[in-house]
Amino acid sequence: MIGLAVDIFISQKRTDPMLKTCVATVGLIGLLVLCWAGDRPPASDPKIERGKYLIDKVALCGDCHTPHDEQGEPIAGQKLQGAALAFEPTVPVPIWAATAPGIAGLPRLSAGDAVALLSTGETTKGIRSRPPMPAYRLTRQDAEAVVSYLRSLPAGADKKAGKGTTSVEPPNR
């Protein structure tokens, strides 16, 4: 719209005050439209927003699943991409997971397995979380919201299970 008004103004090669006023008005309207559109928050999915709230404010998943710098601050751009745990058990725990896997994009579990794990403590195949991952008992609705949020995030480099990095373990092993 602004470009068309400028093109008309330039092609006329006139200094007609009325034309200048018209071009300025069209330009101002275009700027107002751009500013108005920029102020609007992006459309969001309530389910994803609920999952983000649960991840960031309730379960605090980033404490383990996000790498932190020397000051203990999350490293920008690596949210929920997986990290070595900064703590160990005080007594031996044979299946302790020393690394929290990346959960952004939810690369290791199907949506059904993730919902089951978050709502019952084990996947549909009977696989449980390894300590220190809590055996959550979320409502199905909250578990689905968490999965929706995690699926909305881009998966990082930690897409495949590596040695000592999986947070789920078959039962009795």
N, C-alpha and C positions, 0 to 999 in steps of 0.2 A: 504494500500500500504506500509506504513512504517512498520507496524507489520509484514507483509510477509517478507520484507527484513531483519528485525531483526531475525525472525524465521529461515530463511535460514542461516544467519550468525551464529547463535547459534548452529543450527543443524550440521553445517560443523565442528565446533570446531577447526577451523584453524585460523591462523594469516596471511593468504595469503593477501599481500598488495593490490592485484587487487580486491579481494572480499571486503576488507575494503573500498576501493574507490567506488565500486559499491553500497554498502550499504549506504555510506555517500551521494552519489549522489541521490539515490532514496529517502532518508530521506529529503534532501534539497529540492527536487522537491515537495515532499508532503507538507513540511512547506510552500513553496511559494504558492502552490495551496490554502492551508488553509488561508494564509494571504490575498491573492487576494480575496477570497470569503468573508472574514470578512470585507473588505473595501467597498464592494458594498452595497449601501443602499438597503433596502428591496423594492420590487416592490410595487408601490403605485397606487391607483386609483385616477385619476385627479378629479373626482367628490367628493370623500371623502376629498382630499386635499383642494378643494375649500370650502367645508363645514367647515373644520377645520379653515381655514383662516377667514371665515365669523363669526364663533362662537368666536374665540380667538382674532381677531384683529379689527373686525367691530362692531358687536353687543355686544361684551364683556359680553357674557352670564355668564361667571364665576364670575363676580362681585356679582351676586345675587344667582346663582344656585350652587356655590361652597362654602363650609365652609372655614372660615379664622381664623387664630390664633390671639392672642392678639396684634401682631404687624401688623395685616392687611394682612398677607401673606397667600396665598391659602395653605390649609393643603394637604400635599403630599398624593397621593393615593385616594383622595376624589373629584377629578375633576368632576363637574357637578352632584354630588350625592345629591344635595338638601341642603338647609341651612335656618336658621332663618334670616330674614332681619335685618340689623343693623341700619335701619332708619324707621321712621314713617311719615305719612303725618302731615302737620302743621294745617290742618283743618280736621274735621271728614270725613272719606270716608267709607260708610257703607260696601262695599264689598272688602275692602283692604285685600290683602293676606299677612299675617304676616310672612309666610314661602314660600320660593321658592322651588318647588318640584325638586326631582332628574329628570334630563332629559337625563342622560347617558343611552343608550340602548332604549330610548324613550318608557318607560314601560306603559304610560297612554293613548297614542293616537295611532291610526292606522297611517300608512304612509300617507294615503289619507287625514285624518283629520289634521295631522301635516302640510302637504303641504298647505292645504286650510287655516289653521290658520295663517301660516307665510306669505301667499301671499294675503289674503283678510281680515285678522283680525278676522275671525271666522271659526269654523270647518264646515264640511259638514252638521252638525246637528244644526247649528246656535249658537253654544256655543262660547262665546268670552273670551278673556283673562281678568283676574281680575287685577286691578291696584296693583302694579305699573308696571306690565308687559306691554310693549308697544304693540300697535296693528300694527305689522309690515306689510309692503306692499312690500315684496320681489318679484322679478320675479319668475315665476314658476321654472325656471332652478336653481336659487339660493336657493329657498325653498327646492327643491329636493336634492340639494347638502348638505344642512344643515341636512336634515333628514337622508341622507346616512351616514354622519359623526356620527350623534348621534346614529344611529343603529349599527355602527361599534364599539361603546364603550360598555364595560360590564355594565349591569345595577347593581346598588348598592342595599343596603338594603331598599331604599325608592321605592319599587315596587308597592305599593298599595296607593291609595289616602286615606289620613287620614284627620281628622277634621282640618279645617283651612289651609290645605296644598295644595289644588288644585289651579292651576293658571288659570283655565278656569271656567266660570260660565255661566249657561243658561241666555239668554237675559232677561231683565226686572225683574231681581231678586236681 
